[in-house]
Amino acid sequence: MSKSDSQKDPTQQLLELLSNEVYIFPNDENSNRQFHDDIDNENIEVIGKQLKPGDRRIVAKRDISNGDKPMAFEYKSVLFFNEYEVNGKNIDFRVPHSIKKYESVLKPFIDKSMVSLPEEDKLTLRFLFRFYLCYLEDSKFKERVNNLCTMQSHQRANGEHARELTSMKNIMVNIIKEFYGRNYNQSTQIPSNKRQWRFIENLIAITIINCNKLHDHTNMEIGLGLDPTFSLINHSCLSNSVLTYKDSSTYELTCTLPIRKGEEITVSYVETCLPRELRRSRIFTTYYFHCNCRLCQLVYDPFFSHYCQKCRSRLKSSSLKSVLWLFESQDELMEPICPCCNAKLDLQVYKKNFNTRLFFLAFILLGKTDLALDNETYMKYLSNELHTLVKKKPWNYIIKLLDDSYTEVLVPQSRLPFFSSLLEDVILEQVFPLFTFPFNIVYCVLENSASVDIGEEGDFQKAVEHLRIEARKLFLINIPSDLCSQLRITGSVYQDLVKQIAEVVKMYNELTMVSSTSLHQTVEFIHVLCSCGFFFGKQLSIPQERECLEDMMILFQSTASRCESNDAKGKRNEYCLNTFFKFANIRVEWMPNGIGIYNAIGELVTLFYTFDLDDIL
């Protein structure tokens, strides 16, 4: 920006910027257009620059190890849920000063238009304007945006997306018109021609299909961002890379699996811990392509499978659609003998678990939580309602309903014990792994319901139970579902578990200080928790959490020294970890050089190796 430009009134500058000629995107994403390449570096390159946008790929120019960071992104178009404070600390978002200046000029007009909008739409509108201003103000950013495939024809053909495009376009156009009308006396100078407004609609289409949620170092969602280069990376349900947090607006592409020279770099656009039908539905309805990745091509769906209780081999597993359509013929889905170990299967146990799965599917699909029925009658009623739904409605309707419903699941407080008991049986009987759908969804809902208040002895028991739930969620759902080792690469795998152990230990210390007597029976258990908390904490590698982690490690050391009994002396972490896994009923594999657990596709994942002296209290 020239010196004379910097001295201009911000309102005048914005008026000129909004009046500039704009690039009109082709109506069809198959159209040829020039590719603006500033992406190639010593690590990666773009293949298919001359092809239509959807056929381009980013591939490795060299062998890349897991943990390497071949690309970095400084988000210019980024909007955080709280622009002033994240995790209690003021942060610099590095949004260009000129963009902030223009936003302050438009703020009264935007605020006025948002009064009656839902909170989610308010966030979307603010992000759309930030992206729009970045596009108009930054020529290099504009060139990179012009590389993107907008899927405009598909979005306009989708009734829901078309309504969203039109609604947001009308709001943005009205804001711009009002801004012009307030600052220009002659209405002829308002850029109201169709070319300008069509451009805004196209820009909204680009934003909706290319923006992504941003997470902080704790993996918590903190905002929205759109980087045109990151948007060029294609999807795989079994991806080899992930976007990782560096600072407030800088993110890095971190490789989570080894990538060979010439191999495509991929990320996942959706949750992978869903049945194949749900993943494909979500991908097609949002991004308009049919996924045919390695995970989607497996004969048996790892997230909708059942297992032999003895050898844990995957049995003949039908798809979600087959299970629902064979509602009355579940025996057809069960094998009497395991083909791997020849063990005779207890078909009564298997049928019981199948019925539990059908009930949870019915609960997610139908969502009837206010029925005044006892639990057993409620279970039969919903299962019958599911049967009726499957017979009357087409498959596309059911899969869309399931896709819309699984994120909104809420178990009534009165039925929490019943749902918990059903899940407890699933965990103990080990017919269905907890990471399979819909058990993983229902279990995470119950985990979120396990709130704890410090102060009373009863709350301490709740905290211990919450710890059991948290441990199962980590070792029976999160780690097995994490097929690309994302949790271990980011260093955050044990973070929530360590915090929950610390919560239990703190509550124990507070309660023993007020002369609680019955808690003295738990001394050895607390010593076990301190040893495990210390060990898990040593595995963490999150620089931003160093101070908090140090406080917890001191807590574990001081409490362990107070709780160490004659029985506890000399016992190594192997004993403590074994006790902890038995407490949570988690099945792990003890190997000569460490401890492992099987993931969803049957690979033995090493959780940690032989202990160092520094890992032991």
Secondary structure as GFF3:
##gff-version 3
##sequence-region A 1 617
A	DSSP	alpha_helix	3	6	.	.	.	ID=ss1
A	DSSP	alpha_helix	10	19	.	.	.	ID=ss2
A	DSSP	beta_strand	44	47	.	.	.	ID=ss3
A	DSSP	three_ten_helix	53	55	.	.	.	ID=ss4
A	DSSP	beta_strand	57	60	.	.	.	ID=ss5
A	DSSP	beta_strand	71	74	.	.	.	ID=ss6
A	DSSP	beta_strand	77	80	.	.	.	ID=ss7
A	DSSP	alpha_helix	97	113	.	.	.	ID=ss8
A	DSSP	alpha_helix	119	137	.	.	.	ID=ss9
A	DSSP	alpha_helix	139	145	.	.	.	ID=ss10
A	DSSP	alpha_helix	152	157	.	.	.	ID=ss11
A	DSSP	alpha_helix	159	183	.	.	.	ID=ss12
A	DSSP	three_ten_helix	187	189	.	.	.	ID=ss13
A	DSSP	alpha_helix	194	210	.	.	.	ID=ss14
A	DSSP	beta_strand	212	215	.	.	.	ID=ss15
A	DSSP	beta_strand	221	226	.	.	.	ID=ss16
A	DSSP	three_ten_helix	230	232	.	.	.	ID=ss17
A	DSSP	beta_strand	234	235	.	.	.	ID=ss18
A	DSSP	beta_strand	241	245	.	.	.	ID=ss19
A	DSSP	beta_strand	250	255	.	.	.	ID=ss20
A	DSSP	beta_strand	266	267	.	.	.	ID=ss21
A	DSSP	alpha_helix	276	287	.	.	.	ID=ss22
A	DSSP	alpha_helix	320	325	.	.	.	ID=ss23
A	DSSP	three_ten_helix	330	333	.	.	.	ID=ss24
A	DSSP	alpha_helix	347	366	.	.	.	ID=ss25
A	DSSP	alpha_helix	375	392	.	.	.	ID=ss26
A	DSSP	alpha_helix	395	405	.	.	.	ID=ss27
A	DSSP	three_ten_helix	406	408	.	.	.	ID=ss28
A	DSSP	three_ten_helix	413	415	.	.	.	ID=ss29
A	DSSP	alpha_helix	416	429	.	.	.	ID=ss30
A	DSSP	alpha_helix	439	449	.	.	.	ID=ss31
A	DSSP	alpha_helix	457	472	.	.	.	ID=ss32
A	DSSP	pi_helix	473	478	.	.	.	ID=ss33
A	DSSP	alpha_helix	479	481	.	.	.	ID=ss34
A	DSSP	alpha_helix	486	490	.	.	.	ID=ss35
A	DSSP	alpha_helix	495	513	.	.	.	ID=ss36
A	DSSP	three_ten_helix	518	522	.	.	.	ID=ss37
A	DSSP	alpha_helix	523	539	.	.	.	ID=ss38
A	DSSP	three_ten_helix	543	545	.	.	.	ID=ss39
A	DSSP	alpha_helix	546	563	.	.	.	ID=ss40
A	DSSP	alpha_helix	573	583	.	.	.	ID=ss41
A	DSSP	beta_strand	589	591	.	.	.	ID=ss42
A	DSSP	beta_strand	594	598	.	.	.	ID=ss43
A	DSSP	beta_strand	604	609	.	.	.	ID=ss44
A	DSSP	three_ten_helix	613	615	.	.	.	ID=ss45
###
